[in-house]
Amino acid sequence: MRIELLNQSKYRHGARPGDDVPLVMPGMVFGVFDGATDARGTMIGGMAAGRLAALTVSAEMAALALDPASRSMPADDLIDRLSKALHLRASALDLPIPPSTTVAVALDCGCDWRFLLLGDSGVRINGTETLRREKLIDRVSTLARVRLFNLFSDLHDTPDAVEFATRRGILLGLDQAEEDRVLSSETTRGIIAEVITTLRLDAHSEIVDDFLRGGIQTQHRLGNTVGPLSFDTMTGTRPRLGEVIDVTRPKESVRSIEIFSDGYPDMPDAVAAAAWEEAFHHAERDDYHKTGRFATVKGSTTTEFFDDRTILVLADMQDMGVS
């Protein structure tokens, strides 16, 4: 079996580690955990809150995977164990935003591979079948962020300045942008109305309005709740929407496994880390600011990629024996 791993921080010059944490335990488990970026930049002992979450949950997953029986536990029980570990780690810290992370793992279950996912990190099987769940709330943020970027493009001298102003507006909220006097109340209402209309969320206009005014820093309030913008996440509380993906495939049918974080805006045809990198850099050239084909909640700057990225490839598995 060929194993390839690339784990790249969003900080271009390696000034700080990113929030993605890979896990490689041959014969037991492979995974990628993408810690959520804290909109307030919370640090714990020099470590970002998102990285703390990813490290905590990956360590608990590793401990569980040491026991073959644990790899076959019901999905709810596995997720509950991971959630309890994160809750225990974070509860004493009294943080303004609970640390959270995605989970995307391939568990070696003897004759089978078991794929367990929570959040928007993904798994691709045999280069064709993709397991991944995206969040509506991210589409709401992205649409508003693109509108902000286009508005601010006329107000700042450099693309970096435009991006940093846009991030402040989408992370801290449109009300904050009004307080900063970079948006008028009329423009704010127009952005919110456009998002609601585009995504056909008229029945939930108050929720969308409240979220965009408060910004991504308030998004944690919707995690593991029930509602139109709610989403399941690994944050120390029990997921409630049934968004956990739990899929099993016979080993004999699996030729390759790719586990990736959302720092890759596009997927390649080839099953290789180099191909994922090529696709990434093509996206960077094609849509550097992430306002077009690869629009998302942040764009790239001269000091940062738009996000951390991790790709873990397992290939040439045809001759792999059953463990």
Secondary structure, DSSP 8 states (H G I E B T S, - for coil): -EEEEEEE-SBTT-SS--SEEEEEETTTEEEEEEB---TT--EETTEEHHHHHHHHHHHHHHHHHTSGGGGGS-HHHHHHHHHHHHHHHHHTT--SS---B-EEEEEEETTEEEEEEESS-EEEETTTEEE----HHHHHHHHHHHHHHHHHTTT-SSHHHHHHHHHHHHHH-HHHHHHTTSS-HHHHHHHHHHHHHHTT-GGGHHHHHHHHHH-GGGGGGGBTS-STT-B--BSSS---S---EEEEEEGGG-S-EEEE-TT-SS--SSSSHHHHHHHHHHHHHH-TTSSSTT--S----SSB-SS-EEEEEEE--TT----
